[in-house]
Structure formats: C-alpha cells, structure tokens
Amino acid sequence: MARSLYQCDHCKNRTLVCIVPKCMHMAKAGERWDDNLCAEHDGSVPNMSLWTRPLSDIVEFNDVIHADATNFLAIPHSTIFGKLGRLLPLPISDFRALEHFAIRKISDGAQHGITFVNGFLSEAETDTCDWTGSTKQYFEKATCYHLDWEATRHLKNALPEALASAFVSIANSHILFAGANIAASWHLSMKNAEVAGRLLASAILRTPDWSFTLAGHSLGARVIHFALVELAKHGSKRIENAYLLGAAVGGGGKDDDCWRQAANAVRGKIFNCFSSEDSTLAMLYRGANVMVSRPAGYSGIHLEHAQVINVDCSDFVKAHTLWKSKFGEIIRRLEH
C-alpha cells in the first residue's frame, strides 16, 4: 500500500510515515527510493521517545539534551523530522554553538517553578544566594531552579584584555582590536542567549503540569525574552510573571512586535526593571549595536501594553552588578 507524501516544516524535504505500526514519526522520501523507517527505528536517533514524552520535572530536560549527545549532534539537520523538529525548534549548528546549558534545582516546592537566569559574566555561576537571599518570602512555596548557561568564553577573555589596555595608552591600536573583539563576542553572546531561550521554552513546553515564574539579569533577561516569544508561538500561557533586570535586549519602537508577542506567553505581567545609571549595559549593548538599538534595561520598553510594565529603578540601582542584590527591594516596590 502506497504511503502519502508530506513536506517537513523544518527542512522542506519530502517525508512519509514510518512503516512500524503505531509509529507517527517520519521517514525520508528519496528520488529513487523511500526509507521504510524513521530515524529512531533505523537507529539514527537513539531513543527518540526521550525527545517526545512529557516531563514530570523541568530538570529532566537535561537528560533529553545530553542523552547520546555525540550521536545526536552528528546527525545531519535534514534527518530531524516530525515531533523532534517541533520540540527542539532550532538548527543543530545553533545547538553546537551553545557551550553549556543545564537546568539546576535549588529547592523543592509546589508545581510552580521560579527559574533564575544569570547574565553578563555570571551566566554560569552556581551560587544563587544573590537571587534567593532577599526573595524567599515571596517564592517560599515554589520550586526554585537556576538555568546554568554560558554566553561565550570569548567575552570573558576579551573584556579584561581591553580594560587592561585602556590603562596603557588610549591611542594604542590594541584597544581598538580588543574593543572589536568585545563587540564580536557580545554579538555571539546575544545569539547564544536566543538559543538558550528557545531551549528553555522547549523545556517548559515539555513540562505540561507546571506553571512558571521567570527572573533574569542582563543577558539572562534576554534568554527569558526569547523563551517568551517561543512559547507564544506555541500558544503556551503558563508563565505567571517575568522579571527582567537590566535586560540586554532591544526596547525601542522597532521592537514593539517582539514584546507584544512575548506578552502573549504570560498570565500576569512582564516587569521590565531598568536603570539609567546602568552605564555598563548602555556602553556594551549600544556600542556593540552601533547605537541603533537601545537596551530595555537602560531606558525601558517603548511598547505600551497592559502586561508590559516598566519599573524605573534608577534611584537605587547604580551599577549593572547590583541588580540581583536589589531583587527583593524591587518586588517590595511592586507590591505597594
């Protein structure tokens, strides 16, 4: 019996249903012959069910992305079909670019999780006291998580080099080279934040019995922004609130559509906490973007929307490194 032909939404190649009874994964269609089996049943992708089953806890997503990682990443992008392509909605080349991604549980609680995401120069830190120290009373019933991810090692290497050079000679061409290195690394970091955000969205989509609150700093807020945009594409609205501290993501008029879409993923509010005193964010973000984009964490979000709330923290957040330690104070302000 002939099988119907389809077109993969992800790679646009022709596909057809695997011949294994009750299997709904797709096999490759060829010019001269068609494959009988999907990637799981012909052995190309070990244990595809790991990629499609619901998760009881978001930390189980670590097992999904790290199981047989070498074999998985060796698979050509064109062979990723069906549910796998929809649940992991990013190219394999992007996945390779992300140097580290893991969701770590900090404390147990109810089936509402608050996930903290670090940012610039602290995204891979394991100490979460700066997040949780002043906020326990607000999230005491929630299960707490931290997203460990690495923006890029190059940014960490380039920044001290440039700063050291600045003390040698302001006319030294080495400063320009180091500055260009920072800009290139910052762009890569922003791209990796998008990838991490889409992975976080995939993890949330795979955990259907849970609701979440998200809190991110700097590039971590960028991770959350793209997670919200991805969740909105899937019609998911399981985010209670999102707190963005010194967000390294565009907030100008040209970004209105993205913020409008992100708002569709939250039940409550997106609280964009900004400070005009955050000179580090202003210099790095605006400098790397040739002054054509202004960060939401420096001057707010242009979009006027009932679920997007700008919170001016300029009077008490005077530096980029102070945001997380002020999180408890920010929440107290929002409650009054």
LOTOR-332796 format. One record per residue (C-alpha): x negated, y negated, z; residue number from 1; residue in three letters. Coordinates in nm, 3 decimals. Each point is the difference from the previous one (the first is absolute). Last residue first. Example, Ala and Ser with C-alpha at 12.3 -4.5 7.8 and 13.67 -1.06 7.14 Angstrom:
BEGIN
[pt [-1.367,0.106,0.714],2,"SER"] [pt [0.137,0.344,0.066],1,"ALA"] 
end
This chain:
BEGIN
[pt [-0.292,-4.865,4.706],336,"HIS"] [pt [-0.071,0.355,-0.117],335,"GLU"] [pt [-0.221,-0.116,-0.288],334,"LEU"] [pt [-0.223,-0.190,0.240],333,"ARG"] [pt [-0.046,0.309,0.216],332,"ARG"] [pt [-0.091,0.198,-0.312],331,"ILE"] [pt [-0.271,-0.251,-0.090],330,"ILE"] [pt [-0.138,0.007,0.353],329,"GLU"] [pt [-0.032,0.378,-0.017],328,"GLY"] [pt [-0.177,-0.024,-0.337],327,"PHE"] [pt [-0.255,-0.255,0.122],326,"LYS"] [pt [-0.284,0.252,0.042],325,"SER"] [pt [0.074,0.121,-0.351],324,"LYS"] [pt [-0.034,-0.343,-0.159],323,"TRP"] [pt [-0.319,-0.121,0.166],322,"LEU"] [pt [-0.253,0.115,-0.262],321,"THR"] [pt [0.134,-0.232,-0.271],320,"HIS"] [pt [-0.054,-0.307,0.217],319,"ALA"] [pt [0.201,-0.275,0.171],318,"LYS"] [pt [0.316,0.190,0.086],317,"VAL"] [pt [0.168,-0.214,0.269],316,"PHE"] [pt [0.143,-0.311,-0.168],315,"ASP"] [pt [-0.020,0.140,-0.352],314,"SER"] [pt [0.247,0.279,0.077],313,"CYS"] [pt [0.267,-0.105,-0.250],312,"ASP"] [pt [0.247,0.288,-0.038],311,"VAL"] [pt [0.149,0.037,-0.348],310,"ASN"] [pt [0.306,0.225,-0.008],309,"ILE"] [pt [0.095,0.214,-0.301],308,"VAL"] [pt [0.333,0.174,0.057],307,"GLN"] [pt [0.229,-0.297,-0.069],306,"ALA"] [pt [-0.209,-0.101,-0.301],305,"HIS"] [pt [-0.170,-0.324,-0.102],304,"GLU"] [pt [-0.304,0.105,-0.200],303,"LEU"] [pt [-0.311,-0.217,0.041],302,"HIS"] [pt [-0.169,0.228,0.252],301,"ILE"] [pt [-0.227,-0.163,0.259],300,"GLY"] [pt [-0.309,-0.219,-0.017],299,"SER"] [pt [-0.292,0.210,0.123],298,"TYR"] [pt [0.137,0.352,0.044],297,"GLY"] [pt [0.200,-0.021,-0.323],296,"ALA"] [pt [-0.325,-0.049,-0.189],295,"PRO"] [pt [-0.014,-0.265,-0.274],294,"ARG"] [pt [-0.064,0.103,-0.358],293,"SER"] [pt [-0.170,-0.196,-0.277],292,"VAL"] [pt [-0.300,-0.109,0.212],291,"MET"] [pt [-0.240,0.217,-0.203],290,"VAL"] [pt [0.154,0.316,0.147],289,"ASN"] [pt [-0.319,0.096,0.185],288,"ALA"] [pt [-0.022,-0.353,0.140],287,"GLY"] [pt [0.364,-0.006,0.104],286,"ARG"] [pt [-0.026,0.327,0.186],285,"TYR"] [pt [-0.342,-0.044,0.155],284,"LEU"] [pt [0.019,-0.370,0.086],283,"MET"] [pt [0.361,-0.008,0.122],282,"ALA"] [pt [-0.028,0.324,0.194],281,"LEU"] [pt [-0.312,-0.117,0.181],280,"THR"] [pt [0.152,-0.347,0.057],279,"SER"] [pt [0.290,0.134,0.205],278,"ASP"] [pt [0.094,-0.337,0.155],277,"GLU"] [pt [0.299,-0.039,-0.236],276,"SER"] [pt [0.146,0.299,0.181],275,"SER"] [pt [0.256,0.251,-0.124],274,"PHE"] [pt [0.230,0.264,0.149],273,"CYS"] [pt [0.225,0.149,-0.269],272,"ASN"] [pt [0.283,0.177,0.182],271,"PHE"] [pt [0.176,0.232,-0.246],270,"ILE"] [pt [0.341,0.052,0.153],269,"LYS"] [pt [0.261,0.262,0.089],268,"GLY"] [pt [0.114,0.288,-0.216],267,"ARG"] [pt [-0.311,-0.016,-0.216],266,"VAL"] [pt [-0.069,0.143,-0.348],265,"ALA"] [pt [0.192,-0.263,-0.198],264,"ASN"] [pt [-0.222,-0.270,0.151],263,"ALA"] [pt [-0.292,0.138,-0.202],262,"ALA"] [pt [0.192,-0.069,-0.322],261,"GLN"] [pt [0.059,-0.363,0.092],260,"ARG"] [pt [-0.364,-0.025,0.101],259,"TRP"] [pt [-0.113,0.132,-0.338],258,"CYS"] [pt [0.241,-0.232,-0.185],257,"ASP"] [pt [-0.120,-0.305,0.193],256,"ASP"] [pt [-0.369,0.051,-0.082],255,"ASP"] [pt [-0.013,-0.273,-0.267],254,"LYS"] [pt [0.132,-0.243,0.261],253,"GLY"] [pt [-0.298,0.053,0.226],252,"GLY"] [pt [-0.053,0.262,0.273],251,"GLY"] [pt [-0.281,0.210,-0.141],250,"GLY"] [pt [-0.140,0.273,0.221],249,"VAL"] [pt [-0.269,-0.005,0.268],248,"ALA"] [pt [0.250,-0.022,0.286],247,"ALA"] [pt [-0.115,-0.182,0.312],246,"GLY"] [pt [0.228,0.217,0.213],245,"LEU"] [pt [0.286,0.179,-0.177],244,"LEU"] [pt [0.268,0.152,0.222],243,"TYR"] [pt [0.249,0.231,-0.175],242,"ALA"] [pt [0.337,0.087,0.151],241,"ASN"] [pt [0.240,0.296,0.001],240,"GLU"] [pt [-0.146,0.183,-0.300],239,"ILE"] [pt [0.231,0.280,-0.112],238,"ARG"] [pt [0.145,-0.169,-0.309],237,"LYS"] [pt [-0.105,0.231,-0.284],236,"SER"] [pt [0.140,-0.076,-0.346],235,"GLY"] [pt [-0.300,0.165,-0.164],234,"HIS"] [pt [-0.126,-0.325,-0.153],233,"LYS"] [pt [0.055,-0.165,0.338],232,"ALA"] [pt [-0.242,0.247,0.159],231,"LEU"] [pt [-0.269,-0.102,-0.250],230,"GLU"] [pt [0.046,-0.371,0.073],229,"VAL"] [pt [-0.006,0.069,0.373],228,"LEU"] [pt [-0.323,0.202,-0.025],227,"ALA"] [pt [-0.146,-0.280,-0.211],226,"PHE"] [pt [0.065,-0.255,0.273],225,"HIS"] [pt [-0.119,0.240,0.271],224,"ILE"] [pt [-0.342,0.046,-0.162],223,"VAL"] [pt [-0.021,-0.379,-0.041],222,"ARG"] [pt [0.064,-0.035,0.373],221,"ALA"] [pt [-0.294,0.236,0.053],220,"GLY"] [pt [-0.205,-0.231,-0.223],219,"LEU"] [pt [0.050,-0.264,0.271],218,"SER"] [pt [0.174,0.163,0.298],217,"HIS"] [pt [0.285,0.250,-0.016],216,"GLY"] [pt [0.309,0.100,0.198],215,"ALA"] [pt [0.261,0.244,-0.131],214,"LEU"] [pt [0.315,0.118,0.180],213,"THR"] [pt [0.133,0.337,-0.105],212,"PHE"] [pt [0.308,0.221,-0.025],211,"SER"] [pt [-0.025,0.379,0.005],210,"TRP"] [pt [0.203,0.298,-0.120],209,"ASP"] [pt [-0.110,-0.034,-0.364],208,"PRO"] [pt [-0.379,0.037,0.044],207,"THR"] [pt [-0.111,0.051,-0.364],206,"ARG"] [pt [0.106,-0.351,-0.097],205,"LEU"] [pt [-0.212,-0.135,0.285],204,"ILE"] [pt [-0.308,0.191,-0.120],203,"ALA"] [pt [0.055,-0.118,-0.359],202,"SER"] [pt [0.032,-0.359,0.124],201,"ALA"] [pt [-0.331,0.037,0.184],200,"LEU"] [pt [-0.157,0.128,-0.322],199,"LEU"] [pt [0.137,-0.301,-0.187],198,"ARG"] [pt [-0.142,-0.231,0.262],197,"GLY"] [pt [-0.340,0.170,-0.009],196,"ALA"] [pt [-0.011,-0.050,-0.378],195,"VAL"] [pt [0.093,-0.369,0.037],194,"GLU"] [pt [-0.263,-0.043,0.271],193,"ALA"] [pt [-0.251,0.162,-0.236],192,"ASN"] [pt [0.074,-0.270,-0.257],191,"LYS"] [pt [-0.051,-0.275,0.258],190,"MET"] [pt [-0.328,0.161,0.106],189,"SER"] [pt [-0.117,0.016,-0.360],188,"LEU"] [pt [0.076,-0.371,-0.035],187,"HIS"] [pt [-0.190,-0.067,0.323],186,"TRP"] [pt [-0.296,0.199,-0.131],185,"SER"] [pt [-0.015,-0.209,-0.316],184,"ALA"] [pt [0.027,-0.324,0.198],183,"ALA"] [pt [-0.261,0.115,0.254],182,"ILE"] [pt [-0.242,0.095,-0.279],181,"ASN"] [pt [0.053,-0.339,-0.164],180,"ALA"] [pt [-0.089,-0.163,0.331],179,"GLY"] [pt [-0.309,0.220,0.030],178,"ALA"] [pt [-0.114,-0.106,-0.347],177,"PHE"] [pt [0.076,-0.365,0.072],176,"LEU"] [pt [-0.187,0.023,0.328],175,"ILE"] [pt [-0.297,0.160,-0.178],174,"HIS"] [pt [-0.016,-0.310,-0.219],173,"SER"] [pt [-0.149,-0.185,0.298],172,"ASN"] [pt [0.124,-0.357,0.007],171,"ALA"] [pt [0.157,0.034,0.343],170,"ILE"] [pt [-0.324,0.134,0.129],169,"SER"] [pt [-0.086,0.250,0.269],168,"VAL"] [pt [0.300,-0.028,0.233],167,"PHE"] [pt [0.241,0.070,-0.284],166,"ALA"] [pt [-0.192,0.315,-0.085],165,"SER"] [pt [0.093,0.158,0.331],164,"ALA"] [pt [0.367,-0.071,-0.066],163,"LEU"] [pt [-0.022,0.152,-0.347],162,"ALA"] [pt [-0.169,0.316,0.122],161,"GLU"] [pt [0.239,0.035,0.292],160,"PRO"] [pt [0.293,-0.015,-0.248],159,"LEU"] [pt [-0.133,0.233,-0.268],158,"ALA"] [pt [-0.040,0.316,0.206],157,"ASN"] [pt [0.343,-0.010,0.160],156,"LYS"] [pt [0.157,-0.084,-0.335],155,"LEU"] [pt [-0.183,0.287,-0.168],154,"HIS"] [pt [0.134,0.255,0.249],153,"ARG"] [pt [0.346,-0.046,-0.143],152,"THR"] [pt [0.353,-0.030,0.136],151,"ALA"] [pt [-0.028,0.297,0.230],150,"GLU"] [pt [0.308,0.155,0.150],149,"TRP"] [pt [0.112,0.109,0.346],148,"ASP"] [pt [0.373,-0.052,0.041],147,"LEU"] [pt [0.083,-0.013,0.370],146,"HIS"] [pt [0.304,0.163,0.151],145,"TYR"] [pt [0.227,-0.062,0.299],144,"CYS"] [pt [0.312,0.205,0.081],143,"THR"] [pt [0.258,-0.246,0.126],142,"ALA"] [pt [0.157,-0.023,0.345],141,"LYS"] [pt [-0.253,-0.247,0.142],140,"GLU"] [pt [0.005,-0.225,-0.308],139,"PHE"] [pt [0.064,-0.341,0.153],138,"TYR"] [pt [-0.145,0.074,0.345],137,"GLN"] [pt [-0.314,0.148,-0.156],136,"LYS"] [pt [-0.071,-0.318,-0.201],135,"THR"] [pt [-0.290,-0.172,0.174],134,"SER"] [pt [-0.251,0.284,0.008],133,"GLY"] [pt [0.136,0.182,-0.306],132,"THR"] [pt [-0.160,-0.186,-0.286],131,"TRP"] [pt [-0.331,-0.108,0.155],130,"ASP"] [pt [-0.014,0.338,0.175],129,"CYS"] [pt [0.004,0.185,-0.335],128,"THR"] [pt [-0.360,0.122,-0.007],127,"ASP"] [pt [-0.054,0.220,-0.308],126,"THR"] [pt [-0.137,-0.268,-0.232],125,"GLU"] [pt [0.028,0.084,-0.372],124,"ALA"] [pt [0.182,-0.319,-0.105],123,"GLU"] [pt [-0.220,-0.224,0.212],122,"SER"] [pt [-0.204,-0.200,-0.256],121,"LEU"] [pt [0.313,-0.165,-0.141],120,"PHE"] [pt [0.315,0.188,0.099],119,"GLY"] [pt [0.149,0.231,0.260],118,"ASN"] [pt [0.333,0.178,-0.046],117,"VAL"] [pt [0.229,0.079,0.293],116,"PHE"] [pt [0.289,0.244,-0.046],115,"THR"] [pt [0.299,-0.012,0.231],114,"ILE"] [pt [0.194,0.322,-0.014],113,"GLY"] [pt [0.364,0.061,0.085],112,"HIS"] [pt [0.074,0.361,0.070],111,"GLN"] [pt [-0.055,-0.058,0.371],110,"ALA"] [pt [-0.333,0.007,0.178],109,"GLY"] [pt [-0.350,0.138,-0.024],108,"ASP"] [pt [-0.318,-0.211,0.008],107,"SER"] [pt [-0.289,-0.097,-0.227],106,"ILE"] [pt [0.072,0.219,-0.302],105,"LYS"] [pt [-0.246,-0.041,-0.286],104,"ARG"] [pt [0.089,-0.047,-0.368],103,"ILE"] [pt [-0.303,0.059,-0.221],102,"ALA"] [pt [-0.143,-0.163,-0.312],101,"PHE"] [pt [-0.367,-0.041,-0.093],100,"HIS"] [pt [-0.201,-0.100,-0.307],99,"GLU"] [pt [0.287,-0.102,-0.221],98,"LEU"] [pt [-0.141,-0.006,-0.353],97,"ALA"] [pt [0.075,0.371,-0.050],96,"ARG"] [pt [0.374,-0.063,0.051],95,"PHE"] [pt [-0.012,-0.282,-0.253],94,"ASP"] [pt [-0.158,0.233,-0.259],93,"SER"] [pt [0.270,0.258,0.080],92,"ILE"] [pt [0.263,-0.247,-0.116],91,"PRO"] [pt [0.271,-0.104,0.247],90,"LEU"] [pt [0.354,0.106,0.086],89,"PRO"] [pt [-0.066,0.293,0.238],88,"LEU"] [pt [0.357,0.114,0.062],87,"LEU"] [pt [0.115,-0.063,-0.357],86,"ARG"] [pt [-0.293,0.170,-0.170],85,"GLY"] [pt [0.024,0.297,0.235],84,"LEU"] [pt [0.372,0.035,-0.066],83,"LYS"] [pt [-0.047,0.067,-0.369],82,"GLY"] [pt [-0.343,0.001,-0.158],81,"PHE"] [pt [-0.370,-0.047,0.066],80,"ILE"] [pt [-0.171,0.162,-0.300],79,"THR"] [pt [-0.063,-0.330,-0.182],78,"SER"] [pt [-0.211,-0.133,0.290],77,"HIS"] [pt [-0.262,0.266,-0.062],76,"PRO"] [pt [-0.050,0.227,0.302],75,"ILE"] [pt [-0.336,-0.043,0.174],74,"ALA"] [pt [0.161,-0.210,0.272],73,"LEU"] [pt [0.217,0.293,0.099],72,"PHE"] [pt [-0.280,0.253,0.017],71,"ASN"] [pt [-0.215,-0.223,0.217],70,"THR"] [pt [0.294,-0.099,0.220],69,"ALA"] [pt [0.101,0.359,0.074],68,"ASP"] [pt [0.212,-0.139,0.280],67,"ALA"] [pt [-0.111,-0.357,0.077],66,"HIS"] [pt [0.302,-0.191,-0.133],65,"ILE"] [pt [0.258,0.237,0.145],64,"VAL"] [pt [-0.175,0.071,0.327],63,"ASP"] [pt [-0.019,-0.373,0.073],62,"ASN"] [pt [0.372,-0.025,-0.082],61,"PHE"] [pt [0.061,0.210,0.310],60,"GLU"] [pt [-0.068,-0.320,0.198],59,"VAL"] [pt [0.344,-0.127,-0.111],58,"ILE"] [pt [0.176,0.256,0.216],57,"ASP"] [pt [0.269,0.253,-0.100],56,"SER"] [pt [-0.108,-0.012,-0.365],55,"LEU"] [pt [0.226,0.077,-0.297],54,"PRO"] [pt [-0.129,0.253,-0.259],53,"ARG"] [pt [-0.138,-0.120,-0.335],52,"THR"] [pt [-0.379,-0.017,0.019],51,"TRP"] [pt [-0.048,0.306,0.219],50,"LEU"] [pt [0.230,0.185,-0.240],49,"SER"] [pt [-0.274,-0.052,-0.259],48,"MET"] [pt [-0.203,0.269,0.175],47,"ASN"] [pt [-0.316,-0.001,-0.215],46,"PRO"] [pt [0.028,-0.214,-0.314],45,"VAL"] [pt [-0.150,0.167,-0.307],44,"SER"] [pt [0.105,0.350,0.114],43,"GLY"] [pt [0.235,0.082,-0.290],42,"ASP"] [pt [0.294,-0.006,0.243],41,"HIS"] [pt [-0.085,-0.339,0.149],40,"GLU"] [pt [-0.083,-0.178,-0.327],39,"ALA"] [pt [0.326,0.116,-0.160],38,"CYS"] [pt [0.021,0.325,-0.192],37,"LEU"] [pt [0.108,0.104,-0.350],36,"ASN"] [pt [-0.229,-0.239,-0.184],35,"ASP"] [pt [0.126,-0.099,-0.346],34,"ASP"] [pt [-0.172,0.083,-0.326],33,"TRP"] [pt [-0.114,-0.165,-0.322],32,"ARG"] [pt [0.038,-0.372,0.077],31,"GLU"] [pt [0.022,0.054,0.374],30,"GLY"] [pt [0.259,-0.030,0.278],29,"ALA"] [pt [-0.139,-0.004,0.353],28,"LYS"] [pt [0.195,0.155,0.287],27,"ALA"] [pt [0.239,-0.175,0.239],26,"MET"] [pt [0.107,0.076,0.355],25,"HIS"] [pt [0.356,0.111,0.071],24,"MET"] [pt [-0.084,0.356,0.102],23,"CYS"] [pt [0.320,0.201,0.060],22,"LYS"] [pt [-0.127,0.292,-0.214],21,"PRO"] [pt [-0.357,-0.044,-0.131],20,"VAL"] [pt [0.029,-0.118,-0.364],19,"ILE"] [pt [-0.131,-0.352,0.080],18,"CYS"] [pt [0.221,-0.277,-0.146],17,"VAL"] [pt [-0.121,-0.192,-0.304],16,"LEU"] [pt [-0.239,-0.288,-0.063],15,"THR"] [pt [-0.098,-0.245,-0.275],14,"ARG"] [pt [-0.260,-0.262,0.087],13,"ASN"] [pt [0.104,-0.348,0.119],12,"LYS"] [pt [-0.259,0.008,0.286],11,"CYS"] [pt [0.222,-0.101,0.295],10,"HIS"] [pt [0.358,0.022,-0.125],9,"ASP"] [pt [-0.075,0.344,-0.149],8,"CYS"] [pt [0.202,0.056,-0.317],7,"GLN"] [pt [0.241,0.292,-0.023],6,"TYR"] [pt [0.046,0.304,-0.225],5,"LEU"] [pt [0.278,0.252,0.055],4,"SER"] [pt [-0.101,0.365,0.027],3,"ARG"] [pt [0.077,0.252,-0.272],2,"ALA"] [pt [0.144,0.337,0.104],1,"MET"] 
end
